Amino acid sequence: MKLLSFDIEISDVFELGPYEDMETYAPFHISVAATAIHGGEERVWYSEDKEGRPALNLTPRRAHELLVYLDEMQQKEFMVCAWNGLSFDLKWIGHQAGDMGLAARIALKSYDPMFQFFNQAGFPVGLAKVAQAMGIAQEKLMDGADAPKQWRAGNCQQVMDYCLGDCQMTNLIVRAIADARQVQWVTAKGYVRSTPMARLKPVEEVIRDPGPDQSWMDTPIPKDKFYQWVQDAIGAA
């Protein structure tokens, strides 16, 4: 398995209320991104200001370089993955780069175990909860909501390490899912649950699969919320 995971952090600071949709505060801007080949090269992607310090945001050029890199790795038959990368990471890399079309094409061929899980279970699950249940020793280095604040405070190396750490964790989780042929997660009540996942599927295949049974939910998340931007970008191309 030739595996590469990627992750982004945003620079936007806001206070998210209980059950509030994060998209309320969009569009988002990327402070830093990271890519990690499992057992291979790891890279951190950011831009510099005039003094050579990490800038607040990736420049459009740097964001586009990241997209081109991910596209090239897919062409080299790497399994390019991100946890919730379809709905979040690739959408905002495309926005920052000014190339939603390329981001959408990468998204369709990417692997997003969270989206695949959602399409089976009907609800999303966090990276840390899956890592905990599947016995991944590596832990998240900070709360995601703190990353923009720490970046703006000048603690950029900590945020870089956190972003890269999430890539490493995603690689370990993807390998664990592939080996166990199931996803395990820790519920809000502290129980460990599991659902079969015989094989990891590219996003374009999961989109074509039947949607989840959400008949038991009061306010289900529509499946197309994850990929509507892809359809819009390809339709506009």
C-alpha positions in Angstrom: 0.0 0.0 0.0 1.6 3.3 -1.2 0.0 5.6 1.3 0.1 9.4 1.7 -2.0 11.4 4.1 -2.5 15.2 4.2 -4.0 17.7 6.6 -4.6 21.5 6.9 -5.0 24.0 9.7 -6.9 27.2 9.3 -6.0 30.7 10.5 -9.6 31.8 11.2 -10.5 32.2 14.9 -14.1 31.8 16.0 -16.0 30.3 18.9 -18.2 27.4 17.8 -21.4 26.9 19.7 -22.9 23.5 20.7 -24.1 21.7 17.5 -23.3 24.8 15.5 -22.2 24.2 11.8 -18.6 25.3 11.3 -19.5 26.3 7.7 -21.3 29.3 9.2 -17.9 30.9 9.5 -16.6 30.0 6.0 -14.8 30.8 3.8 -11.7 29.6 5.7 -8.1 30.4 5.1 -5.2 28.0 5.5 -2.2 28.8 7.7 -0.3 25.5 7.2 -0.6 22.1 5.6 1.3 18.9 5.9 1.8 15.7 3.9 3.2 12.4 5.0 4.1 9.3 3.0 3.8 6.3 5.3 7.4 5.2 5.9 8.7 8.0 3.7 8.9 11.8 3.0 7.1 14.2 5.3 6.6 17.8 4.3 5.1 21.0 5.9 3.6 23.6 3.6 3.5 27.2 4.6 4.4 30.7 3.2 6.8 33.2 4.6 6.4 36.9 5.2 9.0 39.6 4.3 11.0 38.8 7.4 11.2 35.1 6.5 8.7 34.1 9.3 5.7 31.9 8.7 3.0 34.1 7.1 -0.6 34.1 8.4 -1.9 32.2 5.3 -0.6 30.1 2.4 -0.3 32.2 -0.7 -2.4 31.1 -3.7 0.7 29.9 -5.4 1.8 27.8 -2.5 -1.6 26.3 -2.1 -1.6 25.5 -5.8 1.8 23.8 -5.5 0.2 21.6 -2.8 -2.6 20.6 -5.1 -0.2 19.8 -7.9 1.8 17.6 -5.6 -1.2 15.7 -4.5 -2.3 15.3 -8.1 1.2 14.0 -9.0 1.2 11.5 -6.2 -2.2 10.2 -7.3 -0.8 9.7 -10.8 2.1 7.7 -9.2 -0.7 5.5 -7.7 -0.4 6.6 -4.1 -3.5 6.2 -2.0 -4.0 9.9 -1.1 -6.0 10.2 2.1 -7.3 12.7 4.6 -9.8 12.3 7.5 -12.8 14.4 6.3 -10.6 15.5 3.5 -13.5 15.6 1.0 -15.7 18.0 2.9 -13.0 20.2 4.4 -9.3 20.0 3.5 -9.5 19.7 -0.3 -12.4 22.2 -0.5 -10.4 24.9 1.3 -7.1 24.1 -0.5 -8.9 24.6 -3.7 -10.4 27.8 -2.4 -7.0 29.1 -1.3 -5.4 28.0 -4.6 -8.1 29.5 -6.7 -8.5 26.2 -8.5 -11.6 24.4 -7.3 -11.6 22.2 -10.5 -8.3 20.6 -9.7 -9.2 20.2 -6.1 -12.4 18.5 -7.1 -10.7 16.0 -9.4 -8.2 15.1 -6.7 -11.1 14.8 -4.2 -12.9 12.2 -6.4 -9.9 9.9 -6.5 -8.9 10.5 -2.9 -9.7 8.2 0.0 -11.6 9.6 3.0 -12.3 6.9 5.6 -14.5 9.4 7.5 -16.8 9.9 4.6 -16.9 6.2 4.0 -17.7 5.6 7.6 -20.5 8.3 7.5 -22.0 6.6 4.4 -22.3 3.4 6.5 -23.2 4.8 9.9 -25.1 7.9 9.0 -23.0 10.2 11.3 -19.4 11.5 11.3 -16.7 10.5 13.8 -13.5 12.2 14.9 -9.9 11.1 14.2 -9.0 10.9 17.9 -12.0 8.7 18.8 -11.1 6.2 16.1 -7.4 6.2 17.0 -8.2 5.5 20.6 -10.5 2.6 19.8 -8.1 1.0 17.3 -5.1 1.1 19.6 -3.1 3.8 17.9 -0.5 5.0 20.4 0.1 8.3 18.8 -2.2 11.1 20.1 -3.3 14.5 18.8 -0.9 17.2 20.0 -3.5 19.9 20.5 -7.2 20.7 20.1 -8.0 21.7 16.5 -9.8 24.8 17.7 -6.6 26.0 19.4 -4.4 25.8 16.2 -5.5 29.1 14.7 -4.9 30.9 18.0 -1.5 29.4 18.5 -0.5 30.2 14.9 -1.5 33.8 15.3 0.4 33.9 18.7 3.6 32.9 16.9 3.7 29.3 18.1 4.0 28.2 14.5 6.3 25.2 15.1 3.8 23.7 17.5 1.0 24.0 14.9 3.2 22.5 12.2 4.0 19.5 14.5 0.3 19.1 15.3 -0.7 19.2 11.6 2.0 16.7 10.6 1.1 14.5 13.6 -2.5 14.2 12.3 -1.1 13.1 8.9 0.9 10.4 10.7 -2.1 9.3 12.7 -4.3 9.1 9.6 -1.7 6.8 8.0 -1.7 4.6 11.0 -5.5 4.5 11.2 -5.8 3.7 7.4 -3.4 0.8 7.8 -5.3 -0.4 10.9 -8.7 -0.3 9.1 -7.2 -2.1 6.1 -5.8 -4.8 8.4 -8.8 -5.2 10.6 -11.4 -4.7 7.8 -13.5 -2.7 10.2 -13.6 0.8 11.9 -13.7 1.0 15.7 -14.5 4.2 17.6 -15.2 5.4 21.1 -18.7 6.7 21.6 -19.7 9.8 23.5 -20.6 7.5 26.4 -17.2 5.8 26.3 -18.1 2.6 24.7 -16.2 1.0 21.8 -18.2 0.3 18.7 -17.3 -1.1 15.4 -18.6 -1.3 11.8 -17.3 -3.5 9.0 -15.2 -1.9 6.3 -14.1 -4.7 4.0 -12.0 -2.4 1.8 -11.3 1.3 1.6 -13.0 2.9 -1.4 -12.1 6.1 -3.3 -14.5 9.0 -2.8 -16.1 8.7 -6.2 -17.2 5.2 -5.4 -18.6 6.1 -2.0 -20.6 8.9 -3.6 -22.2 6.4 -6.0 -23.0 3.9 -3.2 -26.4 4.1 -1.5 -26.6 6.6 1.3 -26.8 5.6 5.0 -30.0 4.8 6.9 -30.7 7.9 8.9 -34.4 7.2 9.6 -33.7 7.1 13.3 -32.2 10.6 13.4 -34.0 13.9 14.1 -31.6 16.1 12.2 -29.5 13.9 9.8 -26.6 15.4 7.9 -27.4 15.1 4.1 -24.8 13.0 2.3 -24.4 15.6 -0.5 -23.2 18.2 2.1 -19.8 16.5 1.9 -19.4 16.7 -1.9 -21.8 19.3 -3.3 -18.8 21.6 -3.8 -17.2 18.9 -6.0 -20.3 18.7 -8.2 -20.4 22.5 -8.4 -16.7 22.8 -9.4 -16.9 20.1 -12.0 -20.1 21.4 -13.4 -18.6 24.9 -13.8 -15.4 23.5 -15.4 
